[in-house]
Amino acid sequence: MTVNWDRTLLVGDVGGTNARFAIAHMIEGRPVLEHHESFPAERYPTFLEGVKAFIDGCEVKPTGGVIAVAGAVTDGEIDLTNSPWRVSETELGTLGLEPVRLINDFEALAWGAPIVPPSELASLGGPEEGAPHSAIAVLGPGTGFGVSALVRDQHGNEIAMPSEGGHACFAPGDPVEDEILRILRRRYDRVSIERLICGPGLLNMHRALAEIDGRETHIDDPAQITAEALEDPRSQCGATLARFCAILGAVAGDIALTTGARGGIYIAGGIAPRILPFLKASPFRERFERKGRFQDYMAAIPTRVILHKHAALLGAARVAFAA
């Protein structure tokens, strides 16, 4: 990746719930972020208004940049999967950003994960280091479920692979998960990973488990499930969150196998850092490694949670300065 350092650039990370922006500089070969601003996506009717409001507040105006968005980018445009916003590179050009590029948010995280300081990572098991020069994968639950990978070789070459892996089919791992799938099929017909492993998915899972147990539940907010689970891990909400973590581990293992991510798996998104002690004590790692004949292969792969709040912005900055 060849880098042009002498610029002031806009970087953004736009999800289904929040939009984050910063100004990026490259100092001694590493991206440095300043003038952070975060706001709920609902604050501005259109994405362009949100970007303009941020730029208007900057003393030094950016000349270009890269904005990471939660969804698939097609011909420089995106309809956010879990948001009413529509975004296009052409519209952003009317704000004086030239060039400006849209990339998938987890593509940005794939670029950002390797440069997150070790102090901003939390281990979920496995060795300290993965196989050198091997691919890494980044995945995680938030408003939705994102997946990406960074392919690396022994010559230092890297390329990020954006994907919509969160919309791959959910694969049950035991009889309880068979029943969860059966129940959710009545509502969705096709049940993707994202129908279970994200904020709204946590609520889907809690209701399905209640039906399996033959009991009622009146919870309608995923945050309440998390709060009650952390307060009492032995509660029904605790059982839901434990199942959530177990399935997350199984999915992470499937993605490691699919992408050959022997360099490590990074868990991103807003949920994992908030439930970190619970996640560490959960069946996550057991389910990650439980891959039959490939158990030894999986045991050699480190799994980590990204605690850095602006990892996607760091990745967007790497892409921006390479443009």
C-alpha positions in Angstrom: 0.0 0.0 0.0 1.7 3.3 -1.2 0.8 6.2 1.1 0.5 9.9 0.3 0.9 11.5 3.8 0.6 15.2 3.3 -3.1 15.6 3.4 -6.0 16.4 5.8 -8.8 13.9 5.1 -12.3 13.1 6.4 -12.9 9.6 7.7 -16.3 8.2 8.8 -17.9 5.1 10.2 -21.7 5.0 9.6 -23.8 2.3 11.1 -27.5 1.6 11.5 -27.6 3.5 14.8 -24.7 6.0 15.0 -22.4 8.0 12.6 -18.9 8.8 13.7 -16.5 11.2 11.9 -13.0 12.4 12.4 -10.2 14.3 10.7 -7.2 12.1 9.8 -3.5 12.8 9.4 -0.7 10.4 8.8 2.2 10.9 11.3 5.3 8.7 11.2 3.5 6.1 9.0 0.5 5.7 11.3 -3.0 7.3 11.0 -3.8 9.9 13.7 -7.4 10.9 14.3 -8.6 14.2 15.7 -11.8 16.3 16.0 -14.0 13.2 16.7 -17.7 13.6 16.6 -20.4 11.0 17.0 -24.2 11.4 16.7 -27.3 9.3 16.3 -28.1 8.7 12.7 -31.6 9.9 13.3 -30.4 13.5 14.1 -30.2 14.4 10.4 -32.8 13.5 7.8 -30.2 12.8 5.1 -26.6 11.6 5.3 -25.3 14.6 3.3 -26.7 17.0 6.0 -24.8 15.0 8.7 -21.5 15.1 6.8 -21.9 18.8 6.0 -22.6 19.6 9.7 -19.4 17.9 10.7 -17.3 19.6 8.0 -18.7 23.0 9.0 -17.4 22.5 12.5 -13.8 21.7 11.3 -11.3 24.5 11.4 -9.2 22.9 8.6 -11.5 21.5 5.9 -10.8 18.0 4.6 -10.1 17.8 0.8 -11.2 14.1 0.4 -11.6 11.0 2.4 -13.1 7.6 3.0 -16.4 6.8 4.8 -17.1 3.3 6.0 -20.8 2.3 5.8 -22.8 -0.6 7.1 -23.8 -2.3 3.9 -22.8 -3.3 0.4 -21.3 -0.5 -1.8 -22.4 -0.7 -5.4 -21.2 1.7 -8.1 -20.3 4.3 -5.4 -23.7 4.2 -3.7 -25.2 2.4 -0.7 -28.6 1.9 0.9 -27.7 1.2 4.6 -29.1 -2.2 5.5 -30.4 -1.1 8.9 -30.9 2.7 8.3 -33.1 4.9 6.1 -30.0 6.8 4.9 -28.9 6.5 1.3 -25.3 7.5 0.5 -23.4 8.2 -2.7 -19.9 9.4 -3.6 -21.3 11.8 -6.2 -23.4 13.6 -3.5 -20.4 13.8 -1.2 -18.4 15.4 -4.0 -20.8 18.4 -3.8 -19.3 19.2 -0.4 -15.8 19.7 -1.9 -14.6 16.2 -1.0 -12.6 15.0 -4.0 -11.8 12.2 -4.1 -14.1 10.6 -1.7 -14.7 6.9 -1.4 -17.3 4.7 0.3 -16.3 1.3 1.6 -18.0 -1.3 3.7 -17.6 -0.8 7.5 -16.2 -4.2 8.1 -13.8 -3.7 5.2 -12.5 -0.7 7.2 -12.3 -2.8 10.3 -10.2 -5.4 8.5 -7.7 -2.6 7.6 -7.8 -1.2 11.1 -7.6 -4.3 13.2 -3.8 -5.0 12.7 -2.9 -1.5 13.9 -5.1 -1.4 17.0 -2.7 -1.1 20.0 -2.5 -4.4 22.0 -3.8 -2.5 25.1 -7.1 -2.0 23.1 -7.6 -5.7 22.5 -9.0 -8.3 24.9 -8.2 -12.0 24.5 -11.0 -14.6 24.2 -8.6 -17.5 24.1 -6.0 -19.2 21.9 -2.3 -18.3 21.5 -0.9 -14.8 21.8 0.0 -14.7 18.1 -1.5 -16.3 15.1 0.3 -17.7 12.1 2.5 -15.0 10.5 1.5 -13.7 7.0 -1.9 -15.5 7.3 -5.3 -13.9 6.8 -7.2 -12.4 9.7 -11.0 -12.0 9.9 -13.1 -9.4 11.6 -16.7 -10.0 12.5 -19.2 -8.9 15.1 -22.6 -8.0 16.3 -24.1 -4.6 16.7 -27.2 -3.3 15.0 -26.5 -5.9 12.4 -23.7 -8.5 12.0 -20.6 -7.7 9.9 -17.9 -9.9 8.4 -14.7 -9.2 6.5 -11.1 -10.5 6.1 -7.7 -9.1 5.4 -5.6 -11.4 3.1 -1.8 -11.1 3.7 1.3 -12.7 2.2 4.9 -13.1 3.2 5.9 -10.0 1.1 3.8 -7.6 3.2 1.0 -7.3 0.6 -2.5 -6.9 2.0 -6.0 -6.7 0.5 -9.3 -6.5 2.4 -12.3 -8.6 1.4 -15.6 -6.9 2.1 -18.5 -9.3 2.4 -22.1 -9.7 3.5 -21.3 -12.8 5.5 -23.7 -11.8 8.2 -26.5 -12.7 5.8 -25.3 -16.3 5.4 -27.6 -19.0 6.7 -27.6 -19.8 10.5 -26.3 -23.3 11.2 -27.6 -24.8 14.4 -25.1 -26.6 16.6 -27.3 -28.7 18.9 -31.0 -29.7 19.4 -31.9 -26.4 21.1 -30.6 -24.4 18.2 -32.5 -26.8 15.9 -35.6 -25.6 17.7 -34.6 -21.9 17.6 -34.2 -22.2 13.8 -37.6 -24.0 13.4 -39.3 -21.2 15.4 -37.6 -18.4 13.5 -38.4 -20.0 10.1 -42.1 -19.3 10.8 -41.3 -15.6 10.8 -38.4 -15.2 8.3 -38.6 -18.3 6.1 -34.8 -18.0 5.6 -32.9 -17.5 8.8 -29.6 -15.7 8.5 -26.9 -15.3 11.1 -28.0 -11.7 11.6 -31.4 -12.8 12.6 -29.8 -14.1 15.9 -26.4 -12.5 16.4 -27.0 -8.8 16.7 -29.1 -6.5 19.0 -32.5 -7.3 17.5 -31.4 -10.9 17.1 -30.8 -11.2 20.8 -34.5 -10.4 21.3 -35.4 -13.0 18.6 -33.4 -15.6 20.5 -34.9 -14.7 23.9 -38.4 -15.1 22.6 -37.6 -18.4 20.8 -36.0 -19.8 24.0 -39.1 -18.8 26.0 -41.3 -20.6 23.5 -39.1 -23.7 23.8 -39.5 -23.6 27.6 -43.2 -23.1 27.4 -43.2 -19.7 29.2 -44.1 -16.1 28.4 -41.7 -13.2 28.1 -42.7 -9.5 28.1 -39.2 -8.2 27.3 -39.1 -6.1 24.1 -35.7 -4.4 24.5 -32.4 -6.2 23.8 -30.7 -3.9 26.3 -32.9 -5.2 29.1 -31.8 -8.8 28.3 -28.2 -7.8 28.5 -28.6 -5.8 31.7 -30.5 -8.7 33.5 -28.0 -11.3 32.2 -25.0 -9.3 33.5 -26.8 -8.8 36.9 -27.7 -12.5 37.2 -26.0 -14.9 34.8 -28.3 -17.7 36.1 -31.5 -15.9 35.0 -33.5 -16.6 31.9 -31.8 -13.6 30.3 -28.5 -15.0 31.4 -29.3 -18.2 29.5 -30.2 -16.2 26.4 -26.9 -14.3 26.5 -24.9 -17.5 27.1 -26.6 -19.0 24.0 -25.9 -15.8 22.1 -22.1 -16.0 23.0 -22.0 -19.7 22.1 -23.5 -19.2 18.7 -21.2 -16.2 18.2 -18.2 -18.6 18.9 -19.5 -21.2 16.4 -20.0 -18.5 13.7 -16.6 -17.1 14.4 -15.1 -20.6 13.9 -17.0 -21.1 10.7 -15.7 -17.8 9.4 -12.1 -18.7 10.4 -12.4 -21.9 8.4 -14.0 -20.2 5.4 -11.4 -17.4 5.2 -8.4 -19.4 6.4 -7.9 -16.8 9.1 -5.0 -18.5 10.9 -3.7 -15.0 11.7 -6.5 -14.4 14.2 -10.2 -13.6 14.6 -11.2 -10.1 15.8 -14.6 -9.5 17.3 -15.8 -6.0 16.6 -19.2 -4.2 17.0 -20.9 -2.5 19.9 -22.1 -5.5 21.9 -18.9 -7.6 22.7 -17.1 -4.9 24.7 -20.1 -4.3 26.8 -20.5 -7.9 27.8 -16.8 -8.8 27.9 -16.5 -10.5 31.3 -19.6 -12.5 30.5 -18.3 -13.4 27.0 -14.9 -14.5 28.5 -16.8 -16.9 30.9 -19.2 -18.1 28.2 -19.0 -21.2 25.8 -17.6 -18.8 23.1 -14.2 -20.4 22.8 -15.4 -24.0 23.3 -17.8 -23.5 20.4 -15.1 -21.7 18.3 -12.8 -24.7 18.6 -15.5 -27.4 18.3 -14.9 -28.2 14.6 -14.5 -32.0 14.6 -11.4 -33.0 12.7 -10.2 -29.4 12.7 -10.1 -28.9 16.4 -6.3 -28.6 16.5 -6.4 -26.2 13.6 -8.9 -24.0 15.5 -7.0 -24.2 18.8 -4.0 -22.4 17.1 -6.1 -19.4 16.1 -6.2 -16.4 18.6 -9.6 -14.8 19.2 -9.7 -11.2 20.4 -12.3 -8.4 21.1 -11.5 -5.0 19.6 -12.0 -2.4 22.4 -10.8 0.6 20.4 -13.9 2.8 19.7 -12.5 4.1 16.4 -10.9 1.0 14.8 -13.0 1.5 11.7 -11.9 5.1 11.4 -8.3 3.9 11.6 -8.9 1.5 8.8 -10.7 4.1 6.7 -7.7 6.4 7.2 -5.3 3.7 5.9 -7.4 3.4 2.8 -7.8 7.2 2.4 -4.1 7.9 2.5 -3.4 5.1 0.1 -5.7 6.6 -2.5 
